[in-house]
């Protein structure tokens, strides 16, 4: 009995070669209608709308600052997926920096606001802080001060969280060549 392999991108690409322009547009329309994530991807890819980062920020906000009165939970993985989705759609460094910074602001703010004590959550916050520093370092010099100022506010808030979060952020600023006193 022969086993069939799972379909791959090559298989899809072969089928797409048979489509005409109208068929491809119809397929993209169907994908667009299938999910909000596909819509956000296409809006971002084509630079449509006033704020292409808005749906990604909404996802980050939902999963890093849930409504505790509605018994919502946090999910670092789902928040990080929003950043990965944006990166696949466009991947502009300025947009990535903004989303990473927003991630840090929401995670630190929620932790401070509700007194969250979750070492895994804090580790994810520190890793995203490091990634934000890395990407900010690739931006033109004139774009860095505002973003670094916001990261510095996160760092200061990090000192309220415990588990050495603020100290880790201090060290990351030094490692990336940025002064902690923005």
N, C-alpha and C positions, 0 to 999 in steps of 0.2 A: 504494500500500500504506500503510495507516494504521499509525502507530506507537503502541503502547500506553505510557502513562506508568506509571512505577513506582508501586506502591501507596503511599498516604500515611496519616498519622494520621486524616485525614478519612474515608478509605475504611474504616478499621478501626472508627472511631466509628460510622459508618453501620451496619455489621454488628452492632456491640454493641447497638444500639437494638432489634434483633430478639430479643435474649436475655431470658429470664425470670430470676428470682432464682436458681433451681437451675442454669440454664445458665451464669450468671456465676460462681457458686461453683465449678462444675466446671471452667470455664476457668482461674480463679485456682489451683485445685488442680493442674491440669496444668502451669501455669507454675511453681508452687512445686516440683513434682517434677522439672522440667526442668533446674534448675541450683542449685548452692550460692549463687551470686550472687543469684538470685531469692529464695531462702530468707532470706538475710541482709537483703535489701531489705525483705521483708515483716515479718520479725522487728523490724527497726528502725522501720519505719513505724508498727507497732502497739505498739511498746514491749514486746515479748515477750522473756522470758529474763532472766537475771541481769545480763548484760553485752552490750548490743547492739553495743558497739564491738569486741568480741572477734574476730569474723571479719575485720573491716577491719584491725585491728592484726596479725592473723596474716598477712594478705596483705602489708602493709607490711614486716613483719619478714622474710618470705620473700624479698622482692625487694631489700631494702636491707641485709640481713645474711645473705647466702646461705651455705650450707655449702660452704666452699672445698674440703674434702676429698672432696666428692661432685661437684666440678667444676661447681657451680651458678654462674650468673652473676647480675649485678645488673640491675635494670630500674627506673629512676626512673619511667618512664611507667606501668608496672604498679602501682607503689606509689602514685603520684599518682591513678591511676584508683580505687583503694580509697577515697580521700578524696572524690573526685567522686561515687562511687556512694553514699556515706553522705549527702553533701549533697543528692542527688536524693531519697533515701529519707526523710530527716528534716531535715537541715540545722540542727540545734540548734547555736547558737554554742558552747556549752560542749563538746559532742561534737566539733565541728570543731576547736576549739582543742586538745583532747586528741589528736586524730589528727595534726594538724600538728606538735604538739610531739613526739609519738612518732616521727614521720617524722624530725624533726631529731635526736632522740636516737639513733635507730638508724643513720642515715646517718653522723653524726659518730663514733659509737662504732665502727662497722665500719671506717671509714676509718682511725681511730686504731689499732684493734686489728691490722689486717692491713697497714697502711702503704699503703693505696690512694692513688694519685696520679692522679686523673682530674679534669681541670678542669671538664668538663661536669657531673660528679657534684657537685662543690663548688659550681658555679653554681646547680644545682637546690637544694642544701642552703641556700644563702644566700637564694634566692627564697622557699623555704618558711619560713625563719626570719622573713623580712619579713611574709609572710602570717599567720604565727602571731602576730606582734606586733600586726598590724592587728586581728585577731579578738579577741585578749586585751584590746585597748583598748576593745572594745565590751561587755565583760563588767562586771558590777557590781564596784565597787572591792574588796569583801571576797573576791572569787574570784581576783583577779590575783596576789597575792604568791606563792602556791605555784607557779603556772604560770611566773611571771617568774623565780623561783628556779631552776626546772628549765631554762629557756631560758638563764639565766646560766651554768649548768653546761655547756651545749652551747657557749656562746660561749667559755668558758675552754678547753674541749677543742679548739675551732676554732683556737686559737693554736698547737696542736701539728701542724696539718695542712699548713701551708704555703699557697702561692698567695694569701696575704692573707685567708684565710677568716675568721680571728678578727678582723682589723682591719675587714673588711666588716661583721661582726656588731656590733662596737663602734659603728660609724657608724650602723647601723640602729637600735640602741637609742636613740641620741641623736636621730635623725630622728623616731622615734615617741614621744619625750618620756619615755623611761624611763632611769633611771640604770643604768649598767653594773655597779655594785657592789652587786647585790642581796644 
